[in-house]
Every structure is written in structure tokens, then in C-alpha cells.
Amino acid sequence: MTRSIKNTFAPINRIPPEVLSLIPDYRDVERDLVTLTHVCCAWREIFISRASLWTSLDCINPDRTGVYVQRSRGAPLEICLDVPDDALLMTLPLIGRLKALKLLGFSQDVLRLTEHFSSPAPLLEKLEIDVLGYYPAAVKNTLFDGNLSSLRELSLQGVFTNLPWQNLSNLTTFDFRRVPSDAVSVTQLLDLFWRAPLLREIKLGESLPSSSDAPTERVVSLPHLRLLRIYTKSMHSTLLNHLHIPTGALMTLEFWFGGESSPIPYFLPRSIDNLNNISHITSINLDFRSGVAMRLKGPSGGLYMFGTWDDANSARNILDCRILRSLKKFHISTTERLAIAQCDAPVRSKTENSGAYQTLHLMNNLRTLVLTDCLNHSFIFALNPDRNASNMVVCPELEEVVLHIREQREGSCIDGLLEMAKERASRGAKLSTVVIVCPREYIPVEKVFDLRSYVPYVDYRLDDTTPRWDILPGEADEASYDGDW
């Protein structure tokens, strides 16, 4: 009795019960929840009385599962299942209370699990089926009786189905990965998108049909779409031809290429032919580090495109021209910022025929050019009116040039920069700022002073920090590679 009274007046027990019951929300509930109930009688009563704390079931231990089911009372349940066992049988009468369900295992195990879920789940908001190994599973159409009226998030990995569900009016996220490209047709995907008008995020990983069985004129509108991410081996626009992408949406197209069976120039132009809705590009980022990465950003939306090849060096040489010229498919006359990283293709003898010139001469509103680890000087030469046959000023609004020089041999571009600044100044197109960043003193100080004769502000910094290749403003995180793909 004395110990109980002493415990009652302890400072920790002066916390109001409604506040104390929130502690598990900031802890690892699965690991610490039972421990919290063993602190004292008061804590045990408080935490057991909060039914929402006991709704996450892993169905590994039948005794533990029984306790959780009892304490959860009528609250919606979140269940994670691996291999069917006795604990699973305890949850089958509770399908009507399912809020989230994750099925994980090899193909045969997942198929056995799905056979137990044929009745409707009116509260189910999140469904994830993940098949391990190399053999995908064909899920039957009877899953939850084909009606998922409350579903918001659907993730199918290593699973293919006829996608027969009729009621997907609340679906906002669809994640479909690791199935053969011919397992699901374009028509089936379009039917699902049509039944899910609230879709905001679509991810397709290694699951994109290579040909379309849908009529050419069929186009499905996705008015709420904010992110479309496609990851596949050979990039093509089969599905995109049937989608209306709304203004402001972000598209990420990622593909890989290995071997010599398909030439590089074949892929790139085809993959962006039908993306004309991405217009009025204000920022462009190109990275030739391993193949190519292209990022376009503007008020009409964004496009992130990533491609890799076995022979990265030959990719750079080809794409120096191909990727730049492909930008002409978009409205780049409004582009204000262009950043390019690790382009080392050979300099062309005639600047007006280079990919750099073909692109830059369309950017009448370009304000900032950033070059990082660029061994060639095509972009500097293209901006020099004395280097093209017409002697015209390319990018007349250009105000700032930023150079990140990582190697000593890149320092030779300062001569071209000085010549370009002098020629532009003589034609009334003066640069206002030049920033040069080097890890060591690669640039002679006298050349910096020479630049200041034509550029009001010249900043020469010594910095060993490796700059980010993706240095465009805004939403940088969205362009990053999704590590679990």
C-alpha cells in the first residue's frame, strides 16, 4: 500500500492520462508497447484502454495476436502476413475491420494467403502484395470480391492480375512493379486509371507493356495526377500516348540499357515525342555522368529522365548532340537556367553545327549557365558571337556563368570564357557575374583580373566540396532515385 501511494505522487504520474496515452505515437510501438504496460498498474490501464494502439497485427504468435485482437476491440486493423499459420485463422472473421493489409512471401505462399480473402473489406484503405523471388504470382479475381471502395493505396510487386476491381473511386496511389511486360495490357492499365479518377501518384517499375492493344484515339485523363514514375529496361512511350497529363504534374522516366543490341539514338527521341504538354521550361539540368540524366522544370510541370548504358563514354559523345537537340521538342525559349555536368564530348570544328549551339540559340531568355566538370568547351564557344558564321549574340539575356572546375585540364576553358566575355561586351551583351570554383589554384590570377575588365563581378573560390549535379532550384528531392526500385 505504501509503495502504491508513493508511486501515485511520483512526478511522472502527474501527467494527464490523455497526454500519457500519446507516448506510443512517438516510439516504436511494436517493440515498446507491451513494456509500457508493465511499468505500473496506472500505465497498464491507460495503454490497454486505448484500442488504436493494438491494431497492428503481424500474426506470427497466436497468443500475442489473440491479445491484440481482444484489446483492439472494434478499431480498424492493420495486418501483415507472411506464411499462413494458426494466427491467421484468428483474423479471418475480422476482414470487415481491415484498414491495411500487407501480404509478403514467395509466389506459392502469397497465392495461399489470397485465397483466404474473398469477402468484401469495406474499410480497407491500403493493400500491399509483395512476392519475393523471380516468379510472379497470378492473383485471382475473387480478392475481396473485386470491390475496394475505400482503397487509397494499392501496391502490387511481383503480382499480376486482370485488375478487375470496379470500385476504385478513392484510389490515390498505384504502385505496380516486377511483372513481365506482357502480363498486363495497356487496356487493363487504362481501365484501372479510368476507374480511379482521384489518382495522384502512379509508379510503374519493370511492368510497362511494350506494345498497345488500345485504340489509338483512346486517351484517359488524370486530372489529379502529381507524379508519374516509370522505371523500365527499354524506354518507350506506348502507355504515355494514351494518357492526358495535367499541368503541373511531375514525370520521372528511368531506364537502363546494356549490351550492343539496340543503338542509343533509337531510344531518346521516341521516349519524349508525346510529352508536348510539358511546355514553358524555365530550368534544365543535364548530367552526362553515366549515360544521361535530364531534368526539365517549369510551371506546366516537370520531366526527369534517367538513362544508363554500359559504355558511358560513348554515350556522352553521342548524347552531347542527341540530348541537346531533343530539347527543341519543348518550348525552351522561356528557359532561364541551364546546368550541365560532366560533358566531355569532343569539340566540333564548326560551333554552329554543335548540339550546344543548336540548343542555346533557342534560349533567348537564358539568365544563368552552370557548367560542372565539363572538359569540352562547346558551351563557352557557342556563346561567343565570333565563333558562329552569323556573328549573332546567342542567349542575349545571359547574366551569369558559373564554372565548377574539378581538374586542372578544365582550367583551359578560361581562355575561351575571356574571349567570349570580350566579344559579347563589344556587342552590348555584357555578363554581370562569373563564378569560378576550383579545389586548387588551377586558374592564373592574372586571368581573373583580365575577366574583370569585361565582367563587373568575378568570384574566384577555392573549394574542395564536390558540387551536386542537380542544383536547380525547387523540388530537388523528387528527382532522386527511388532506392527500393
C-alpha positions as CSV (number, residue, x, y, z in Angstrom):
1,M,0.0,0.0,0.0
2,T,2.8,2.5,0.9
3,R,4.6,1.7,-2.3
4,S,1.4,2.3,-4.3
5,I,0.7,5.7,-2.6
6,K,4.4,6.7,-3.2
7,N,4.1,5.8,-6.8
8,T,0.9,7.8,-7.2
9,F,2.7,11.0,-6.2
10,A,5.6,10.4,-8.5
11,P,6.1,13.4,-10.9
12,I,5.7,11.1,-14.0
13,N,2.2,10.1,-12.8
14,R,1.1,13.8,-12.7
15,I,0.9,13.7,-16.5
16,P,-2.8,13.7,-17.6
17,P,-3.8,10.3,-18.9
18,E,-4.9,11.7,-22.2
19,V,-1.4,13.0,-22.7
20,L,0.4,9.9,-21.4
21,S,-1.5,7.7,-23.8
22,L,0.1,9.5,-26.7
23,I,3.6,8.4,-25.8
24,P,3.5,5.3,-28.0
25,D,2.8,7.6,-31.0
26,Y,6.4,8.7,-30.7
27,R,8.0,5.3,-30.0
28,D,8.5,2.0,-31.8
29,V,5.1,0.6,-30.8
30,E,5.7,-3.0,-31.7
31,R,8.9,-3.1,-29.6
32,D,7.9,-1.0,-26.6
33,L,4.1,-1.2,-26.2
34,V,4.0,-4.3,-24.0
35,T,6.9,-2.9,-21.9
36,L,4.9,0.3,-21.3
37,T,2.0,-1.8,-19.8
38,H,4.4,-3.3,-17.3
39,V,5.6,-0.1,-15.7
40,C,2.7,0.2,-13.2
41,C,-1.0,-0.5,-12.8
42,A,-1.9,3.0,-13.8
43,W,0.1,2.9,-17.0
44,R,-1.3,-0.5,-17.8
45,E,-4.8,0.6,-17.5
46,I,-4.2,3.7,-19.6
47,F,-2.5,2.0,-22.5
48,I,-4.8,-1.1,-22.6
49,S,-7.8,1.2,-22.7
50,R,-6.6,2.9,-25.9
51,A,-7.8,0.5,-28.6
52,S,-6.0,2.1,-31.5
53,L,-2.6,1.0,-30.0
54,W,-3.4,-2.7,-30.5
55,T,-4.5,-2.7,-34.1
56,S,-1.2,-3.7,-35.8
57,L,-1.0,-7.5,-36.1
58,D,1.9,-9.5,-37.6
59,C,0.1,-12.8,-37.0
60,I,3.4,-14.6,-36.0
61,N,2.4,-15.6,-32.5
62,P,-1.2,-16.9,-31.9
63,D,-1.2,-15.8,-28.2
64,R,0.1,-12.3,-29.0
65,T,-2.4,-12.0,-31.9
66,G,-5.2,-13.0,-29.6
67,V,-4.3,-10.4,-27.0
68,Y,-4.0,-7.7,-29.6
69,V,-7.4,-8.6,-31.2
70,Q,-9.1,-8.5,-27.8
71,R,-7.6,-5.1,-26.8
72,S,-8.3,-3.6,-30.2
73,R,-12.0,-4.0,-29.7
74,G,-13.8,-2.6,-32.7
75,A,-10.9,-0.5,-34.1
76,P,-9.8,-0.9,-37.7
77,L,-6.9,-3.3,-38.1
78,E,-3.6,-3.3,-39.9
79,I,-2.3,-6.8,-40.7
80,C,1.0,-8.0,-42.1
81,L,1.0,-11.7,-43.2
82,D,3.9,-13.9,-44.3
83,V,3.2,-17.6,-44.1
84,P,-0.3,-18.9,-43.2
85,D,-0.5,-20.3,-39.7
86,D,-2.9,-20.6,-36.8
87,A,-2.8,-16.9,-36.0
88,L,-4.1,-16.1,-39.5
89,L,-7.2,-18.2,-38.8
90,M,-7.9,-15.9,-35.8
91,T,-8.0,-12.8,-38.1
92,L,-10.2,-14.2,-40.8
93,P,-13.5,-13.3,-39.1
94,L,-12.1,-9.7,-38.8
95,I,-11.8,-9.0,-42.5
96,G,-14.6,-6.5,-42.2
97,R,-12.3,-4.4,-39.9
98,L,-9.3,-4.4,-42.2
99,K,-7.8,-0.9,-42.7
100,A,-4.4,-2.0,-44.1
101,L,-3.1,-5.4,-45.3
102,K,0.4,-6.4,-46.4
103,L,0.9,-9.9,-47.9
104,L,4.6,-10.9,-48.2
105,G,6.2,-14.1,-49.3
106,F,7.1,-16.3,-52.3
107,S,4.7,-16.9,-55.1
108,Q,3.0,-20.1,-53.6
109,D,2.7,-18.6,-50.2
110,V,1.1,-15.4,-51.4
111,L,-1.4,-17.4,-53.5
112,R,-2.4,-19.4,-50.5
113,L,-2.8,-16.2,-48.5
114,T,-5.0,-14.5,-51.0
115,E,-7.4,-17.5,-51.1
116,H,-8.5,-16.6,-47.5
117,F,-9.5,-13.0,-48.6
118,S,-12.5,-13.4,-50.8
119,S,-15.1,-11.5,-48.8
120,P,-15.5,-7.7,-49.1
121,A,-13.4,-5.4,-46.9
122,P,-15.3,-2.1,-46.9
123,L,-12.8,-0.3,-44.6
124,L,-9.6,-1.4,-46.4
125,E,-7.5,1.8,-47.3
126,K,-4.1,0.3,-48.0
127,L,-3.3,-3.0,-49.8
128,E,0.3,-4.2,-50.5
129,I,1.1,-7.6,-52.0
130,D,4.9,-8.3,-52.4
131,V,6.1,-11.5,-54.0
132,L,9.7,-12.4,-53.4
133,G,11.9,-14.2,-55.8
134,Y,11.9,-14.4,-59.6
135,Y,8.5,-15.9,-60.2
136,P,5.5,-13.6,-60.1
137,A,2.1,-14.7,-58.8
138,A,-1.2,-14.5,-60.6
139,V,-3.8,-13.3,-58.1
140,K,-7.3,-14.5,-58.6
141,N,-10.1,-12.0,-59.4
142,T,-12.0,-13.0,-56.3
143,L,-9.8,-11.0,-54.0
144,F,-12.1,-9.1,-51.7
145,D,-14.9,-9.9,-54.1
146,G,-13.4,-7.4,-56.5
147,N,-14.8,-4.4,-54.6
148,L,-12.3,-2.0,-52.9
149,S,-14.5,1.1,-52.4
150,S,-12.3,2.6,-49.6
151,L,-8.9,1.7,-51.0
152,R,-6.5,4.6,-51.3
153,E,-3.1,2.9,-51.8
154,L,-2.5,-0.1,-53.9
155,S,0.9,-1.7,-54.3
156,L,1.5,-4.9,-56.4
157,Q,5.0,-6.1,-56.6
158,G,5.7,-9.4,-58.4
159,V,2.0,-9.8,-58.8
160,F,-0.2,-9.7,-61.9
161,T,-3.9,-9.8,-62.2
162,N,-6.7,-8.9,-64.6
163,L,-7.2,-5.8,-62.4
164,P,-11.0,-6.5,-62.4
165,W,-11.9,-4.2,-59.5
166,Q,-14.8,-2.0,-60.3
167,N,-15.0,0.5,-57.5
168,L,-11.7,2.4,-57.1
169,S,-13.2,5.8,-56.7
170,N,-11.0,6.7,-53.7
171,L,-7.6,5.3,-55.0
172,T,-4.9,7.9,-55.0
173,T,-1.7,5.8,-55.2
174,F,-0.9,2.9,-57.6
175,D,2.5,1.1,-57.4
176,F,3.0,-1.7,-59.9
177,R,6.4,-3.4,-60.2
178,R,8.3,-6.5,-61.2
179,V,6.0,-8.4,-63.5
180,P,6.5,-9.5,-67.1
181,S,5.8,-6.7,-69.6
182,D,3.2,-8.8,-71.3
183,A,1.4,-9.9,-68.1
184,V,-0.9,-6.8,-68.1
185,S,-2.1,-5.0,-71.2
186,V,-2.3,-1.3,-71.9
187,T,-6.1,-1.6,-72.0
188,Q,-6.1,-3.1,-68.5
189,L,-4.0,-0.3,-67.1
190,L,-6.2,2.3,-68.8
191,D,-9.3,0.7,-67.4
192,L,-7.9,0.9,-63.9
193,F,-6.9,4.5,-64.4
194,W,-10.4,5.3,-65.7
195,R,-12.0,3.7,-62.6
196,A,-9.7,5.7,-60.3
197,P,-10.3,9.4,-61.2
198,L,-8.5,10.6,-58.0
199,L,-5.1,9.1,-58.8
200,R,-2.3,11.4,-57.7
201,E,0.7,9.1,-57.9
202,I,1.5,6.3,-60.3
203,K,4.6,4.1,-60.2
204,L,5.3,1.5,-62.8
205,G,8.5,-0.5,-62.3
206,E,9.6,-3.1,-64.9
207,S,5.9,-3.6,-65.7
208,L,5.3,-1.4,-68.8
209,P,3.8,-3.2,-71.9
210,S,6.0,-2.7,-74.9
211,S,3.0,-2.5,-77.3
212,S,-0.5,-1.2,-77.1
213,D,-3.7,-3.1,-77.6
214,A,-5.8,0.0,-77.1
215,P,-7.3,2.1,-79.9
216,T,-5.1,5.0,-80.9
217,E,-7.8,7.5,-80.1
218,R,-8.3,6.3,-76.5
219,V,-6.9,8.8,-74.1
220,V,-7.6,8.7,-70.3
221,S,-7.5,11.9,-68.4
222,L,-5.7,12.0,-65.0
223,P,-6.8,15.4,-63.6
224,H,-5.4,14.9,-60.1
225,L,-2.1,13.3,-61.1
226,R,1.0,14.9,-59.5
227,L,3.6,12.2,-60.0
228,L,4.1,9.6,-62.8
229,R,7.3,7.5,-62.3
230,I,8.3,4.8,-64.9
231,Y,11.2,2.5,-64.5
232,T,11.9,0.0,-67.3
233,K,14.6,-1.6,-69.4
234,S,13.7,-0.1,-72.8
235,M,12.1,3.3,-72.6
236,H,9.1,3.9,-74.9
237,S,6.0,6.0,-75.0
238,T,3.4,3.3,-75.5
239,L,1.4,4.0,-72.4
240,L,2.1,7.7,-72.3
241,N,0.4,8.1,-75.7
242,H,-2.9,7.2,-74.1
243,L,-2.6,9.5,-71.0
244,H,-3.5,13.1,-70.6
245,I,-1.0,14.5,-68.1
246,P,-2.3,17.6,-66.3
247,T,-0.5,20.9,-66.0
248,G,1.9,20.9,-63.1
249,A,2.5,17.1,-62.9
250,L,5.9,15.6,-62.5
251,M,7.1,12.8,-64.7
252,T,10.1,10.6,-64.0
253,L,11.2,8.2,-66.7
254,E,14.1,6.0,-65.8
255,F,15.6,3.2,-67.9
256,W,18.7,1.2,-68.2
257,F,20.5,-0.2,-71.3
258,G,23.2,-2.9,-71.6
259,G,24.8,-4.6,-74.5
260,E,25.0,-3.8,-78.2
261,S,21.6,-5.0,-79.5
262,S,20.0,-1.6,-79.6
263,P,21.7,1.7,-80.7
264,I,21.5,4.5,-78.2
265,P,20.0,7.1,-80.6
266,Y,16.9,4.9,-81.1
267,F,15.6,5.4,-77.5
268,L,15.9,9.0,-76.6
269,P,13.8,10.9,-79.2
270,R,11.0,8.3,-79.2
271,S,10.6,8.5,-75.4
272,I,9.7,12.2,-75.4
273,D,7.9,12.7,-78.7
274,N,4.5,12.8,-77.0
275,L,5.3,15.0,-74.0
276,N,4.4,18.2,-75.6
277,N,2.2,19.2,-72.6
278,I,5.5,19.9,-70.8
279,S,6.0,23.4,-72.1
280,H,7.4,26.7,-71.0
281,I,10.5,25.1,-69.4
282,T,12.3,27.5,-67.1
283,S,15.0,25.3,-65.7
284,I,17.0,22.5,-67.4
285,N,19.6,20.2,-65.8
286,L,21.7,17.7,-67.9
287,D,24.1,15.2,-66.4
288,F,26.3,13.1,-68.6
289,R,27.9,11.3,-65.7
290,S,26.7,7.7,-66.6
291,G,24.7,7.9,-69.8
292,V,22.4,10.8,-69.3
293,A,20.1,12.4,-66.8
294,M,17.8,15.1,-67.9
295,R,15.6,17.3,-65.7
296,L,13.1,19.8,-67.0
297,K,11.1,22.1,-64.8
298,G,8.5,24.8,-65.4
299,P,5.0,26.0,-64.5
300,S,3.5,23.4,-66.8
301,G,5.1,20.6,-64.9
302,G,8.4,18.7,-64.8
303,L,10.1,15.8,-66.5
304,Y,13.0,13.8,-65.0
305,M,14.6,11.3,-67.4
306,F,17.4,9.0,-66.4
307,G,19.2,6.5,-68.7
308,T,22.3,4.4,-68.2
309,W,24.5,2.4,-70.6
310,D,27.4,0.0,-70.2
311,D,29.7,2.3,-72.3
312,A,29.2,5.6,-70.6
313,N,32.0,7.3,-72.6
314,S,30.5,6.6,-76.0
315,A,27.1,7.6,-74.5
316,R,28.5,11.1,-73.7
317,N,29.9,11.5,-77.2
318,I,26.5,10.7,-78.9
319,L,24.3,12.3,-76.4
320,D,26.2,15.6,-76.4
321,C,24.3,16.2,-79.7
322,R,21.2,14.0,-79.4
323,I,20.0,15.0,-75.9
324,L,20.6,18.7,-76.5
325,R,18.8,18.7,-79.9
326,S,15.9,16.7,-78.4
327,L,15.2,19.7,-76.1
328,K,13.9,21.5,-79.2
329,K,10.7,19.4,-78.8
330,F,9.8,21.6,-75.8
331,H,9.3,25.4,-75.5
332,I,12.7,26.3,-74.2
333,S,12.6,30.0,-75.3
334,T,11.4,30.7,-71.7
335,T,14.3,28.8,-70.1
336,E,16.2,30.9,-67.6
337,R,18.6,28.5,-66.1
338,L,20.7,25.7,-67.7
339,A,23.0,23.4,-65.7
340,I,25.2,20.8,-67.3
341,A,27.5,18.3,-65.6
342,Q,30.3,16.0,-66.9
343,C,30.0,16.5,-70.6
344,D,33.3,15.7,-72.2
345,A,32.4,15.1,-75.8
346,P,34.9,16.4,-78.4
347,V,34.6,20.0,-79.5
348,R,33.2,20.3,-83.0
349,S,35.1,22.3,-85.6
350,K,32.1,24.4,-86.5
351,T,30.3,25.7,-83.5
352,E,27.0,26.4,-85.3
353,N,26.7,22.6,-86.0
354,S,27.2,21.5,-82.4
355,G,24.5,20.3,-80.1
356,A,25.4,23.1,-77.7
357,Y,24.8,25.8,-80.3
358,Q,21.6,24.2,-81.8
359,T,20.1,24.4,-78.3
360,L,21.5,27.6,-76.9
361,H,20.4,29.7,-79.8
362,L,16.8,28.9,-79.0
363,M,17.1,30.1,-75.3
364,N,16.5,33.8,-75.8
365,N,15.7,34.3,-72.0
366,L,18.6,32.3,-70.6
367,R,20.0,34.1,-67.5
368,T,22.3,31.6,-65.8
369,L,24.6,28.9,-67.2
370,V,26.2,26.4,-64.8
371,L,28.9,24.0,-66.0
372,T,30.3,21.3,-63.7
373,D,33.2,19.0,-64.7
374,C,32.8,19.9,-68.4
375,L,36.1,19.0,-70.2
376,N,34.8,20.3,-73.6
377,H,34.3,24.0,-74.2
378,S,31.3,23.7,-76.7
379,F,29.0,25.8,-74.5
380,I,31.6,28.6,-74.0
381,F,32.3,28.6,-77.7
382,A,28.7,28.6,-78.7
383,L,28.1,31.8,-76.6
384,N,30.9,33.6,-78.4
385,P,29.4,35.5,-81.3
386,D,32.8,35.5,-83.1
387,R,32.6,31.7,-83.3
388,N,29.5,31.3,-85.5
389,A,29.1,32.2,-89.1
390,S,26.4,34.8,-88.5
391,N,28.3,36.5,-85.7
392,M,25.0,36.7,-83.8
393,V,24.7,37.0,-80.0
394,V,23.4,33.7,-78.6
395,C,21.4,34.0,-75.3
396,P,21.3,37.8,-75.3
397,E,19.9,38.0,-71.8
398,L,22.7,35.8,-70.2
399,E,23.8,37.4,-67.0
400,E,25.7,34.8,-65.0
401,V,28.2,31.9,-65.8
402,V,29.2,29.5,-63.1
403,L,32.1,27.1,-63.6
404,H,32.8,24.2,-61.2
405,I,36.3,23.1,-62.3
406,R,37.4,19.8,-60.7
407,E,40.5,19.0,-62.8
408,Q,43.5,21.1,-64.0
409,R,42.9,20.5,-67.6
410,E,39.4,22.1,-67.3
411,G,41.1,25.4,-66.4
412,S,42.0,26.0,-70.1
413,C,38.3,27.0,-70.7
414,I,39.1,30.3,-69.0
415,D,40.7,31.5,-72.2
416,G,37.5,30.7,-74.1
417,L,35.5,32.4,-71.4
418,L,37.6,35.5,-71.5
419,E,37.3,35.7,-75.3
420,M,33.6,35.1,-75.1
421,A,33.1,37.8,-72.5
422,K,35.1,40.3,-74.6
423,E,33.2,39.6,-77.8
424,R,29.8,39.8,-76.1
425,A,30.7,43.1,-74.4
426,S,31.6,44.6,-77.7
427,R,28.1,43.8,-79.0
428,G,26.3,45.2,-75.9
429,A,25.5,41.8,-74.3
430,K,27.6,42.1,-71.2
431,L,27.8,39.4,-68.5
432,S,27.3,40.7,-65.0
433,T,28.7,37.8,-63.0
434,V,31.2,35.0,-63.4
435,V,31.8,32.5,-60.6
436,I,34.7,30.1,-60.8
437,V,35.0,27.3,-58.2
438,C,38.2,25.1,-58.0
439,P,39.6,22.6,-55.5
440,R,43.1,24.1,-56.1
441,E,44.6,27.1,-57.8
442,Y,44.1,26.0,-61.4
443,I,43.4,29.4,-62.7
444,P,46.2,32.1,-63.0
445,V,45.3,35.1,-61.0
446,E,46.1,37.4,-63.9
447,K,43.3,35.8,-66.0
448,V,40.8,36.6,-63.3
449,F,41.9,40.2,-63.4
450,D,41.6,40.2,-67.2
451,L,38.0,38.9,-66.8
452,R,37.1,41.8,-64.6
453,S,37.8,44.2,-67.5
454,Y,34.6,42.8,-69.1
455,V,32.6,41.4,-66.2
456,P,31.6,43.6,-63.3
457,Y,31.7,40.8,-60.7
458,V,34.1,37.9,-60.8
459,D,34.3,35.5,-57.9
460,Y,37.1,33.0,-57.7
461,R,36.8,30.4,-54.9
462,L,38.9,27.5,-53.7
463,D,36.6,24.8,-52.6
464,D,37.2,21.0,-52.3
465,T,33.5,20.3,-51.9
466,T,32.1,18.2,-54.7
467,P,29.1,20.1,-56.1
468,R,25.7,18.5,-56.5
469,W,24.9,17.8,-60.1
470,D,21.3,18.6,-59.6
471,I,21.5,22.2,-58.5
472,L,18.3,23.6,-60.0
473,P,16.0,25.4,-57.6
474,G,13.0,23.6,-56.1
475,E,11.8,20.0,-55.6
476,A,15.3,18.5,-55.9
477,D,14.4,15.6,-53.7
478,E,11.7,14.5,-56.2
479,A,14.3,13.8,-58.8
480,S,16.3,11.4,-56.7
481,Y,16.5,7.8,-57.5
482,D,14.0,5.6,-55.6
483,G,16.3,3.2,-53.8
484,D,13.9,0.3,-53.5
485,W,13.3,0.0,-57.2
